[in-house]
Amino acid sequence: MHFKARLGPHAFPREYIAEESLAIAYDYIIVGGGLAGLVLAARITENPNITVLVVEAGDTGDAVADRINTPAGAYYSSLLYTPYDWQYKTVPQPNAAQRPFDWPRGKVLGGSSAVNAMYLVRPSEIEVNAWRSLIEVEDSESAKIWGWEEFYSAMKKSETFTPPSGDVEQVGNISWSALTHGSSGPMQASYPGMSVLWSQFVGTTLTFVNSMMSQVGAWSASLDTLGLPPLREPNGGTTLGSLVGPLWINPFNWTRSYSKSAYLDPVLSRPNLKVLVNSTATQIVFSDSNSGSQTATGVEFARSRDAPRKIINVNREVILSAGVIGSPQLLMLSGIGPRDILDAVGLVQKVDLPGWANMTRLFGTEGAPSFQGWIADSLEDSADNLVPSEYPEVREGYKAIYDTIANKIMNTEVAVIELLLASNTPGQVGVQAAIQHPLSQGRLYINSSSAFDAPIIDPQYFTHSADLTIMREGIKLARSLKQTPPFSDALGDELLPGPAIVSDQDLEAWLVNQASTQYHPIASCAMLPRSQGGVVNAKLQVYGLANVRVVDSSIYPFEFASHIQFDNAVPQIQLELVDNK
């Protein structure tokens, strides 16, 4: 039996499989119908002889299609803090005034690409090649596919770029280059259709639109005055500079472009692709073999905490796209992880993998040579005192990442902070400063054997003092922008942190009490050598498992100066790794 959902703005019939209609086995089971999972599902099933089942814990999203598809809904009618959001929270952070932080994640087909702010900001060539260098010490041949040229090509392959209209380009002072974008991919990238010529707006609304577009136009000019000129080829491999970035938005009907609308909806009628929603994967099932790598034979799932557990068999591979929290959680629930964590919840360890780390970006500069030198010289001390793990492999991984950030990224053509213009509130203009490569390392682990209990999330914000210093300098840079015309011309008094917060000490105290997060967690299933606490190898295979891979943003070992929806490139590359014949 199947059931049909109502049609949204896309003219594709949508069918989702009911539990009682599941086959005994599928060639590939993809756990998580998020960004990467749906890309891979669509691509693999291009071969009609291969069967794929996507298991998604959330709903289809069809009942709230208008809120997802309307771009402004991300700001004014958000699905965050609703049943379409996992609503994760961190533990209280000792170095951030004992505050817990919200970590929203999309719990719906499309994952966080259905609920995020739609920014298209790619990493730099230097960062991607630095990532490759971390893994090539173990497998130089396989690591080649993660170099800049390959990754850049995969990113462009996923998109169709439409330039801004002439008036939006002029008023917004937008620089763009068709050379850095794709022209035939499923994801649509463009700029909002706002125009000061919109005659249907009157009074205060037109004033707001005019003001907002003028602020955007002044943004690049003032940053140029401060020594951050507009990027000649935005999203083309350099991040140090300014840009008015495109969004994942469809300019033909002004809707959000995300993995469900772009990849799943057009192909859901394929007989070899099935999608099971409202079903949580509770563990990966393995064969009883005690020799060599563990082989997955299926995935156990349940519709609720008290519902019966059922198993779907897999013929080829289990692919995890459950996100930076869900993927490591499922692996640990399946006996893959650190012995002390598994023992504490009564689970039998099948593979010893201690490297479950987590790093994420905060709202907050330039890495001056002396500051960069101090960071580099502090490597050993930081590894000895800041790594939240008793395992030497994790410590070695932290050192490798730390050395990469300190010596291959800082003081290069890579942004250290991001200044983000927020002008979506009438009467206010916000400039957010966000650290791009935090040196504080956190951890994520289970404290329950149930998939329906959230794991412990402890990012350990500000454990490395350099993070606080960079954030402080980011606020200073934002304040410099406030004093620089033409951006400064329409600005009034500073609201936050406020004119009374002046000294470095006061700024740091304010950050400890007020800093938020930009929701870009990574590294919980890091692609690193196993000897450095890695969870997956360069082929995205989980160490110690014969047929389990991870394809989501949990594989990135360190933060990029970007917004991580670019990770639709990962499944594009993985397609070359899986047996799709």
Buried (B, 14 or more C-beta within 10 A) or exposed (E): EEEEBEEBBBEBEBBBBEBEEBEEBBBBBBBBBBBBBBBBBBBBBEEEEBBBBBBBBBBBBBEBBEBBBBBEBBEEEBBBEBEBBBBBEBBEBEBBBEBEBBBBBBBBBBBBBBBBBBBBBBBBBBBBBBBBBBBBEBEEEBBEBBBBEBBBEBBBBBBBBBBBBEBBBEBBBBBBBEEBBBEEBBBBBBBBEBBBEBEEBEEEEBEBBBBBBBBBBBBBBBBBBBEBBBBEBBBBBBBBBBBBBBBBBBBEEBBBBBBBBBBBBBBBEBEBBBBBBBBBBBBBBBEEEEEEBBBBBBBBBBBEEEBEEBBBBBBBBBBBBBBBBBBBBBBBBBBBBBEEBBEBBEBEBBBBBBBBBBBBBBBBBBBEEEBBBBBBEBBEEBBEEBBBBEBEBBBBBBBBBBBBBBBBBBBBEBBBBBBBBEBBEEEEBEBBBBBBBBBBBBBBBBEBBEBEBBBBBBBBBBBBBBBBBBBBBBBBBBBBBBEBEBBEEEBEEEEEBEEEBEEEEBBBBBBBEBBEBBBBBBBBBBBBBBBBBBBBBBBBBBBBBBBBBBBBBBBBBBBBBBBBBBBBBBBBBBBEBBEBE
